[in-house]
Amino acid sequence: MPERDYDTELFDPAGGAKTRRSWWGVRAAILAIIVFALAAIWGTNYWLTDRFTETTRVRAELRLALYSGNIISELQRTSVVPLLLARDPELTTALDTGDFSRTSARLISARDEIAAASIRLLDVSGRVVAATNRNLIGTHHTNAQFFVEALRSRETVFTAAKIESGGTQFNYSRALTLSGKAAGVIVVEAELSKFERSWAGISEAVAVTDSEGRVILTTEPKWRGLTLEEALQARSVPSAIERALQATADWANDAPDAYLKGQAVMRTESRIPFRGWRLIAFTSYASVRERVNAVLALEIMGFAILLAFTFYWLSRRARVQSAAYRAESAELRALNARLSREIAERERVQKDLAVAEQTIVQSSKLAVLGEMSAAVSHELNQPLAAMKTYLAGARLLLQRDRPEEALSSFQRIDDLIERMGAITRQLKSYARKGGEAFEPVDMRAALSSALAMMEPQLKRRTVGITRTLPRAPVMVQADRIRLEQVIINLLRNALDATKAVSDPQIEILLTAGETAVLTLRDNGPGISDLEKLFEPFWTTKKPGEGTGLGLAISSSIAVDLGGRLTAHNSEAGGAVFELQLPLLSDELQTPPKGGIKAAE
């Protein structure tokens, strides 16, 4: 209806000025509704964008955790295969006799059973004598990393090498031995490329980088071999129209992490607990924008309907002034009531959210407190047991009027108290995943100190301990307290493992070659689950006898010292633990020609 029709219809010679003032008030009310609608739409867009973006990021992090678990599971499953095939008598016989007529068929059968990418058998010269891909038979890999390292270490080794197609080949290799000599190498390629195909249909882009930051797995083939920064920069420069469209699409978002194929994407990153690998996913903001726009469309439609009803009400107001006033008052009261309910509901939701956040923070604190309490109890149990023994001995010596010897026991108790303080400090450093109190340490002295700490427990039982140590010092760069802590944990586990054995025996062997290796072997029942051995709170002991933290802490300390802690079951029975640490770079050690062997 034209504006002048309102003025003509509402004009009253007696009250024209009042009617005009009322009309200007109506205009102001309409303008206020429009301003409120714009403010509400802007606020809703900002709030929903933030919430939906956070939801999308959380989902991306959950997917990354799943992807990381799949990669680790595949690598762990494949890492066992070379050890199994290295013990296959059919393969060792073929290497011994030179008859490989049925070896490739055996490897193909094994590949189908374990779902590996490929399996190759190389003789001692590096020539492929059998393979699941028969086209590779006869090729030479004399200088290949997987071949050289497998012959050198005689253990299962992992290597990642680029191939001509641009991808990366992930191999586990192990030497096959005959009469104590290397006869060949078995190479098993892990099937990781299947993850690239499965990721392609879920996220915009997914990439796995190695410790040097270079892409080794990705859904974008052009990224392979590049650093992630180089890969993201390798894109065409957007035109002016594309830049304008990007600015329009991202008008309400925070600055995107990157642009992928012309689309703004968020970057989510996760650490893969394997050789410093990292997993990065890029997720488009398109889904967030669509969900926000859907809600905004409903909100705009609601305001449009409200304005339509307002204009309809104004048209009736022109005819029935008094009824229009009453209708306007009722509408305003209803609007105020709705606003009050919405405000009250938002305040209630915010209070509930604050309570939930406080509950989550408190639960996290209690969980951390529980873990630290269990670790402190586990690590201080041994010094407390030794203190109890020394106190009993000191009391007996004082009763027999032998104060000098009692003072010696008190001195040992004081040393144990100092050690307990050091252990608590090391637990703090374990929580921080690091430590800087490194110094040159002779592993022979650390072993003697650990055995002295274990003396009270060793005297309670008859245990045969055999030590084989080199005559020369075995020097490593380490934290002496933490190193002794690892050795004590291994000795304590060996004692616990031999409780049910009639003739318990523990063998300790220290060697110095390319690295310092401390080996502890017992004649107990062995390890039932090697995969979970170093997981926190996993234990085979009865409730109350162990927390499952000893080996987890020991493994973490070994990594912090630059080495590693491994375990396997001995063929003769019992468990074997090996602690490998790098020798001092300025005092390289050579394997000793002989050792000193003492039995206790």
C-alpha positions in Angstrom: 0.0 0.0 0.0 1.6 3.4 -0.9 2.7 5.6 1.9 0.4 8.4 0.9 -2.6 6.2 1.3 -1.8 5.7 4.9 -1.5 9.4 5.4 -4.9 10.1 3.7 -6.6 7.3 5.6 -5.3 8.1 8.9 -5.6 11.9 8.6 -7.8 13.4 11.2 -8.2 17.2 11.4 -8.4 17.0 15.1 -5.6 14.7 15.7 -3.4 14.7 12.6 -0.2 15.7 14.3 -0.6 12.9 16.9 -1.3 10.3 14.1 1.8 11.4 12.3 3.9 11.1 15.4 2.4 7.6 15.9 3.3 6.7 12.3 6.9 7.7 12.9 7.0 5.6 16.0 5.8 2.6 13.9 8.5 3.2 11.4 11.1 3.3 14.2 9.7 0.0 15.6 10.0 -1.6 12.2 13.6 -0.3 11.9 14.3 -1.7 15.3 13.0 -5.1 14.3 15.2 -5.1 11.2 18.2 -4.1 13.2 17.5 -6.8 15.8 17.1 -9.3 13.0 20.5 -8.4 11.5 22.1 -8.5 14.9 20.5 -11.9 15.7 21.5 -13.3 12.4 25.1 -12.1 12.8 25.3 -13.4 16.4 23.8 -16.8 15.4 26.1 -17.1 12.5 29.2 -16.4 14.6 28.1 -18.8 17.4 27.0 -21.6 15.2 30.1 -21.3 13.0 32.3 -21.6 16.1 30.4 -24.6 17.4 30.1 -26.5 14.1 33.8 -25.8 13.4 34.8 -27.2 16.7 32.6 -30.2 16.2 34.2 -30.8 12.8 37.6 -30.5 14.3 36.8 -33.0 17.0 35.5 -35.5 14.4 38.7 -35.0 12.4 40.8 -35.7 15.5 38.9 -38.8 16.2 39.4 -40.0 12.6 43.1 -39.2 12.9 43.2 -41.4 16.0 41.5 -44.2 14.1 43.9 -43.8 11.1 46.9 -43.7 13.4 45.7 -46.9 15.2 45.2 -48.6 11.8 48.8 -47.7 10.7 50.4 -48.9 13.9 48.3 -52.1 13.8 49.4 -52.9 10.2 53.1 -52.1 11.0 53.0 -54.3 14.2 51.3 -57.1 12.4 53.8 -57.0 9.5 56.8 -56.7 11.8 56.2 -60.2 13.1 56.2 -61.9 9.7 59.9 -61.8 8.9 60.7 -63.5 12.2 58.2 -66.3 11.4 59.5 -66.7 7.8 63.1 -66.6 9.0 62.3 -69.8 11.0 60.6 -71.6 8.1 62.7 -74.7 7.4 61.5 -74.8 3.8 63.1 -71.4 3.1 66.4 -72.1 4.8 66.6 -75.5 3.0 66.1 -73.7 -0.3 68.9 -71.3 0.4 71.1 -74.2 1.5 70.4 -76.4 -1.6 69.8 -73.6 -4.1 66.5 -75.2 -5.2 63.9 -72.4 -5.4 61.3 -74.1 -7.6 58.6 -74.0 -4.9 59.8 -71.1 -2.8 57.9 -68.4 -4.7 54.7 -70.4 -4.3 55.4 -70.6 -0.6 55.9 -66.9 -0.4 52.7 -66.2 -2.4 50.7 -68.4 0.0 52.2 -66.6 3.0 51.4 -63.2 1.5 47.8 -64.2 1.0 47.5 -65.3 4.6 49.0 -62.1 6.1 47.7 -59.7 3.5 51.2 -58.1 2.9 52.0 -56.1 -0.1 54.9 -58.3 -1.3 57.5 -60.8 0.0 61.0 -61.3 -1.3 63.7 -63.8 -0.5 67.3 -62.7 -1.2 70.4 -64.8 -1.0 73.5 -63.7 0.8 74.7 -61.8 -2.3 71.6 -59.6 -2.4 70.0 -61.4 -5.5 66.2 -62.0 -5.3 65.8 -65.8 -5.6 62.1 -66.0 -4.8 59.3 -63.4 -4.7 55.5 -63.0 -4.8 56.1 -60.8 -7.9 58.0 -63.2 -10.2 59.2 -60.2 -12.3 61.5 -59.3 -9.5 63.3 -62.6 -9.4 67.0 -62.2 -10.4 67.2 -58.5 -9.5 70.0 -57.4 -7.2 69.7 -55.3 -4.0 73.3 -55.6 -2.7 73.4 -52.0 -1.5 69.8 -51.7 -0.5 69.2 -50.4 3.0 66.9 -53.2 4.0 69.4 -55.8 2.9 72.5 -54.3 4.4 70.9 -53.5 7.8 69.3 -56.9 8.1 72.6 -58.6 7.6 74.3 -56.3 10.0 71.9 -56.4 12.9 70.5 -60.0 12.5 67.2 -58.6 13.9 64.1 -57.5 12.2 64.7 -54.0 10.8 62.3 -51.4 9.3 63.2 -49.3 6.3 61.3 -46.8 4.1 62.5 -46.2 0.6 61.2 -44.2 -2.3 60.3 -46.1 -5.5 60.3 -45.1 -9.1 56.6 -44.5 -9.2 57.0 -41.7 -6.6 55.6 -43.6 -3.7 57.3 -45.0 -0.6 58.0 -48.7 0.1 57.8 -49.8 3.7 59.8 -53.0 4.4 60.5 -55.2 7.3 63.6 -57.4 6.7 65.5 -60.1 8.7 68.4 -62.3 8.0 68.0 -66.1 7.7 70.8 -68.1 9.3 72.3 -71.5 8.7 74.8 -72.9 11.2 75.1 -69.5 12.7 75.9 -67.7 9.4 73.7 -65.5 7.3 72.3 -67.4 4.4 69.9 -64.8 3.0 67.4 -62.1 3.9 63.6 -62.2 3.9 61.9 -58.9 3.0 58.2 -58.2 3.8 56.6 -55.0 2.4 53.8 -53.6 4.6 50.5 -52.8 2.8 50.1 -49.1 3.8 48.9 -47.9 0.4 45.5 -49.3 1.1 45.0 -46.6 3.7 45.5 -43.9 1.1 42.6 -45.4 -0.9 40.3 -45.6 2.1 41.2 -42.0 3.2 40.5 -40.5 -0.2 36.7 -40.7 0.2 36.4 -39.4 3.8 38.6 -36.3 4.2 39.7 -33.6 1.7 43.3 -34.6 2.0 45.4 -36.8 4.4 49.1 -37.0 4.6 51.7 -38.9 6.8 55.1 -37.3 7.2 58.3 -38.9 8.5 60.7 -37.6 11.1 62.2 -35.2 8.5 58.8 -33.7 7.8 58.5 -35.2 4.2 55.3 -36.7 3.0 55.5 -40.5 2.7 51.7 -41.4 2.5 49.0 -39.1 1.1 45.8 -38.9 -0.8 47.4 -36.3 -3.0 50.0 -38.0 -5.3 51.8 -34.7 -6.0 52.7 -34.2 -2.4 54.9 -37.3 -2.1 58.5 -36.5 -1.2 57.8 -32.9 -0.4 57.5 -31.2 2.9 54.0 -30.2 3.9 54.8 -26.5 3.5 56.1 -27.2 -0.1 53.1 -29.3 -0.9 50.6 -26.6 0.2 52.5 -23.9 -1.8 52.4 -26.0 -4.9 49.0 -24.8 -6.2 47.9 -22.5 -8.9 47.4 -18.8 -8.1 43.7 -18.0 -7.7 42.2 -15.5 -10.1 40.5 -12.2 -8.9 37.1 -13.8 -9.2 38.2 -16.9 -7.2 39.7 -14.6 -4.5 36.5 -12.7 -4.3 34.5 -15.9 -4.0 36.8 -17.1 -1.2 36.4 -13.9 0.7 32.7 -14.1 0.3 32.6 -17.8 1.4 34.8 -17.1 4.4 33.3 -13.8 5.5 32.2 -15.2 8.9 35.0 -17.8 9.5 38.3 -17.4 11.2 41.3 -17.3 8.9 41.6 -20.8 7.4 44.6 -23.0 8.0 45.3 -23.5 4.3 43.6 -23.6 0.9 43.3 -26.9 -0.9 42.0 -26.9 -4.5 40.6 -23.4 -4.0 38.7 -24.3 -0.8 39.4 -23.1 2.7 40.4 -26.1 4.9 41.2 -26.6 8.5 44.3 -28.5 9.5 44.3 -31.3 12.1 47.5 -33.0 13.2 48.2 -36.1 15.3 51.4 -37.9 16.3 51.9 -41.5 15.2 54.0 -43.3 17.9 56.4 -44.7 15.3 59.8 -43.2 14.3 58.6 -39.6 14.6 55.8 -39.9 12.0 52.9 -37.4 12.0 49.4 -37.7 10.5 47.8 -34.5 9.1 44.3 -34.2 7.8 42.7 -31.2 5.9 38.9 -30.8 6.3 36.8 -28.4 4.2 34.8 -25.7 5.8 32.0 -26.4 3.2 30.1 -28.7 5.6 30.3 -26.1 8.4 29.1 -23.4 6.0 26.2 -25.5 4.8 24.9 -26.3 8.3 25.2 -22.7 9.4 23.4 -21.5 6.3 20.6 -23.9 6.9 20.0 -22.5 10.4 20.4 -18.9 9.2 17.9 -19.6 6.4 15.3 -20.7 9.0 16.1 -17.7 11.1 15.8 -15.3 8.2 12.5 -17.0 7.2 11.2 -16.6 10.7 12.1 -12.9 10.7 10.6 -12.5 7.3 7.4 -14.1 8.5 7.4 -11.8 11.5 7.8 -8.7 9.2 5.1 -10.0 7.0 2.7 -10.3 9.9 3.9 -6.8 11.1 3.0 -5.2 7.7 -0.3 -7.0 7.6 -1.0 -5.8 11.1 -0.1 -2.2 10.0 -2.5 -2.4 7.1 -5.3 -3.3 9.5 -4.1 -0.6 11.9 -4.9 2.0 9.2 -8.5 0.9 9.3 -9.0 0.1 13.0 -6.7 2.3 15.1 -7.7 1.1 18.5 -7.6 -2.6 17.6 -4.1 -2.1 16.1 -2.8 -0.6 19.4 -4.2 -3.6 21.4 -2.7 -6.0 18.9 0.6 -4.2 19.0 0.7 -4.4 22.8 -0.1 -8.1 22.8 2.6 -8.8 20.1 5.2 -6.8 22.1 4.3 -8.7 25.3 4.5 -12.0 23.5 7.9 -11.0 22.0 9.2 -9.9 25.4 8.1 -13.2 26.9 9.8 -15.2 24.2 13.0 -13.2 24.6 12.9 -13.7 28.4 12.4 -17.4 28.0 15.3 -17.6 25.5 17.6 -15.6 27.7 16.6 -17.7 30.7 17.2 -20.9 28.7 20.6 -19.7 27.4 21.7 -18.8 31.0 20.6 -22.2 32.2 22.6 -23.9 29.3 25.7 -21.8 30.1 25.5 -22.7 33.8 25.2 -26.4 32.9 28.1 -26.1 30.5 30.2 -24.5 33.2 29.4 -27.3 35.7 30.2 -29.9 33.1 33.6 -28.3 32.3 34.4 -28.2 36.0 33.5 -31.8 36.4 35.7 -32.8 33.4 38.7 -30.8 34.8 38.2 -32.4 38.3 38.0 -35.9 36.7 41.2 -35.3 34.8 43.0 -34.1 37.9 41.9 -37.2 39.8 43.0 -39.5 37.0 46.5 -37.9 36.9 46.7 -38.1 40.7 45.8 -41.8 40.6 48.5 -42.6 38.1 51.1 -40.6 39.9 50.2 -42.3 43.2 50.4 -45.7 41.7 53.8 -44.9 40.2 55.2 -43.5 43.5 54.0 -46.6 45.3 55.5 -48.9 42.7 58.9 -47.2 42.6 59.4 -46.6 46.4 58.4 -50.1 47.4 61.9 -51.5 46.9 63.8 -48.8 48.9 61.2 -49.1 51.7 61.7 -52.9 51.8 65.5 -52.4 52.0 65.1 -49.7 54.8 63.0 -52.1 56.8 65.7 -54.8 56.6 68.5 -52.3 57.6 66.4 -51.0 60.5 65.9 -54.5 61.8 69.7 -55.2 61.5 70.5 -51.9 63.2 68.2 -52.6 66.1 69.8 -56.1 66.5 73.3 -54.5 66.4 72.4 -51.9 69.0 71.1 -54.6 71.3 74.4 -56.4 70.9 76.3 -53.2 71.7 77.9 -52.9 68.2 77.2 -49.2 67.5 79.8 -48.8 64.7 78.2 -51.4 62.6 74.7 -50.0 63.4 75.9 -46.6 62.1 76.8 -48.3 58.8 73.2 -49.5 58.5 72.0 -46.0 59.3 74.2 -44.6 56.6 72.7 -47.1 54.2 69.2 -46.0 55.3 70.2 -42.3 54.7 71.4 -43.3 51.2 68.1 -45.0 50.5 66.2 -41.9 51.7 68.3 -39.9 49.2 67.5 -42.4 46.5 63.8 -42.2 47.3 64.0 -38.4 46.8 65.8 -39.0 43.5 63.1 -41.4 42.4 60.3 -38.9 43.1 62.3 -36.4 41.1 62.7 -38.9 38.3 58.9 -39.6 38.3 58.4 -35.9 37.7 60.8 -36.0 34.8 59.0 -39.1 33.5 55.8 -37.1 33.5 57.6 -34.4 31.5 59.0 -37.0 29.1 62.6 -35.8 29.4 65.6 -35.4 31.6 68.9 -33.4 31.4 71.0 -34.8 34.3 73.2 -36.8 31.9 76.8 -37.8 32.8 79.3 -40.5 31.7 78.3 -43.7 33.5 80.0 -47.1 33.6 77.3 -49.7 33.2 79.2 -52.2 35.2 79.1 -49.8 38.2 75.4 -49.1 37.7 74.7 -52.9 37.6 76.7 -53.4 40.9 74.8 -50.6 42.5 71.5 -52.1 41.4 72.5 -55.5 42.8 73.4 -53.9 46.1 70.0 -52.3 46.2 68.4 -55.7 45.6 70.5 -57.4 48.3 67.7 -57.7 50.9 65.4 -59.5 48.4 68.2 -61.7 47.1 69.0 -62.9 50.6 65.5 -64.0 51.2 65.6 -66.6 48.4 68.1 -69.0 46.9 68.6 -67.6 43.4 71.5 -68.4 41.2 72.8 -65.3 39.5 75.4 -65.5 36.8 77.2 -62.3 35.7 79.3 -61.9 32.5 81.0 -58.5 32.4 83.8 -57.1 30.2 87.1 -56.2 31.8 87.1 -52.7 30.3 84.6 -50.0 31.3 81.4 -49.8 29.3 80.7 -46.0 29.3 77.4 -44.5 28.3 76.0 -41.0 28.5 73.0 -41.4 30.9 71.3 -40.4 34.1 72.8 -42.8 36.7 69.7 -42.9 38.9 67.3 -43.6 36.1 69.7 -46.2 34.6 69.8 -48.0 38.0 66.0 -47.7 38.2 65.7 -49.6 34.9 68.1 -52.4 36.0 66.3 -52.8 39.4 62.9 -53.1 37.6 64.3 -55.8 35.3 65.9 -57.7 38.3 62.7 -57.4 40.3 60.6 -58.8 37.4 63.1 -61.7 37.0 62.8 -62.5 40.7 59.0 -62.5 40.5 59.0 -64.6 37.3 61.1 -67.3 39.0 59.1 -67.6 42.2 57.4 -70.9 41.1 60.7 -72.4 39.7 62.4 -75.1 41.8 65.9 -74.0 40.7 65.7 -70.2 39.9 68.4 -68.9 37.7 69.1 -65.3 36.4 71.8 -64.7 33.9 73.2 -61.1 33.4 75.3 -60.4 30.3 76.9 -57.0 29.5 78.5 -56.5 26.1 80.0 -53.5 24.3 79.9 -53.5 20.5 78.3 -50.8 18.3 76.1 -50.2 21.4 76.1 -51.2 25.0 73.8 -54.1 25.5 72.7 -55.4 28.9 70.8 -58.7 28.7 68.9 -60.3 31.6 67.6 -63.9 31.1 65.6 -65.9 33.6 64.2 -69.5 33.6 60.7 -68.6 34.5 57.5 -69.3 32.5 58.2 -66.6 29.9 56.0 -63.7 28.6 52.4 -64.5 27.6 51.7 -61.2 25.6 54.7 -59.4 24.2 52.6 -56.8 22.4 51.1 -55.4 25.6 54.3 -55.9 27.7 55.3 -52.2 27.8 51.8 -50.7 28.1 51.1 -48.8 31.3 49.0 -50.7 34.0 49.2 -54.0 32.1 50.5 -56.8 34.3 50.3 -60.6 34.7 50.7 -60.4 38.5 47.9 -60.9 40.9 46.0 -57.9 42.2 48.0 -56.1 44.8 51.3 -57.6 43.6 52.1 -55.1 40.8 50.7 -52.0 39.1 52.0 -52.7 35.6 54.0 -49.4 35.6 57.6 -50.8 36.0 58.3 -51.9 32.4 56.3 -48.9 31.0 58.5 -46.5 33.0 61.7 -48.5 32.1 60.9 -48.4 28.4 60.3 -44.6 28.6 63.6 -44.1 30.4 65.4 -46.2 27.8 64.0 -44.0 25.0 65.0 -40.8 26.9 68.5 -42.1 27.2 68.7 -42.6 23.4 68.3 -46.4 23.5 65.5 -49.0 23.7 64.3 -51.8 25.8 63.1 -55.0 24.1 61.9 -58.4 25.3 61.4 -61.9 23.9 61.0 -65.4 25.0 64.0 -67.7 25.1 63.9 -70.9 23.1 65.2 -72.7 26.2 62.4 -71.2 28.3 62.1 -68.0 30.3 62.1 -64.3 29.3 65.0 -62.3 27.9 65.2 -58.5 28.3 67.7 -56.4 26.4 68.6 -52.8 27.2 70.5 -51.2 24.4 72.2 -47.8 24.9 74.6 -45.8 22.7 78.2 -45.8 23.8 80.0 -42.5 24.4 81.0 -41.0 21.0 84.4 -40.0 22.2 85.2 -43.4 23.8 83.9 -46.0 21.3 84.0 -49.5 22.8 84.8 -52.8 21.0 83.3 -56.2 21.8 85.4 -57.7 24.6 87.5 -60.8 23.8 86.7 -62.3 27.2 84.7 -61.6 30.3 84.7 -62.2 34.0 82.1 -64.7 35.0 81.0 -64.9 38.6 78.3 -66.9 40.1 76.4 -65.8 43.2 
